[in-house]
Amino acid sequence: MKKFFKHLVKALLAAIRFAMVFLSEAVRLLASSAQTKPADDELNNSFRGGAMNHRTGKFDDGSDPAGWYERD
């Protein structure tokens, strides 16, 4: 009976170790793929203001040659 509990404790410790490693690797994977900067600098352009480019739906400096800046 004493041997059984030793094996049970070893198995539980191994399961806990596996779960901890799995969770830490999952967190590491998710953290490495996180974007820390908005795509196309959208946030910065909205703070600066500028003209609304209706072609892209974003504010910019008004220099897009294919963009349109007034509603038709």
C-alpha positions in Angstrom: 0.0 0.0 0.0 2.9 2.3 0.8 4.4 1.7 -2.6 1.1 2.6 -4.2 1.0 6.0 -2.6 4.6 6.7 -3.6 3.7 5.9 -7.2 0.6 8.0 -7.0 2.5 11.0 -5.6 5.1 10.7 -8.4 2.4 10.5 -11.0 0.6 13.5 -9.6 3.9 15.5 -9.5 4.6 14.6 -13.1 1.1 15.6 -14.2 1.5 19.0 -12.4 4.9 19.5 -13.9 3.4 18.7 -17.4 0.6 21.1 -16.9 2.9 23.9 -15.7 5.2 23.5 -18.7 2.3 23.3 -21.1 0.7 26.5 -19.7 4.0 28.4 -19.7 4.7 27.5 -23.3 1.1 28.5 -24.3 1.6 31.9 -22.6 5.0 32.3 -24.3 3.5 31.5 -27.7 0.6 33.9 -27.3 2.9 36.7 -26.0 5.3 36.3 -28.9 2.6 36.7 -31.5 1.0 39.8 -29.8 1.1 43.0 -31.8 2.4 45.9 -29.8 1.9 48.6 -32.5 -1.3 49.2 -34.5 -1.1 48.2 -38.2 -0.4 51.0 -40.6 0.1 53.4 -37.7 -3.7 53.9 -37.5 -3.7 55.2 -34.0 -1.1 57.9 -34.6 -2.9 59.2 -37.7 -6.2 59.5 -35.9 -4.5 61.6 -33.1 -2.8 63.9 -35.6 -6.1 64.4 -37.5 -5.7 65.1 -41.2 -8.1 64.6 -44.0 -10.5 61.6 -44.2 -9.5 59.5 -47.1 -12.9 57.9 -48.1 -11.1 55.3 -50.3 -9.3 53.8 -47.3 -11.7 54.9 -44.6 -8.7 56.3 -42.6 -7.3 59.8 -41.8 -4.1 60.7 -43.6 -2.1 63.7 -44.7 -4.1 64.1 -47.9 -1.3 63.0 -50.2 -2.8 59.7 -51.5 -3.0 60.2 -55.3 -5.7 57.5 -55.7 -7.7 58.7 -52.6 -10.7 61.0 -52.4 -11.1 63.4 -49.6 -14.6 64.8 -50.0 -17.9 63.0 -50.1 -19.5 63.0 -53.5 
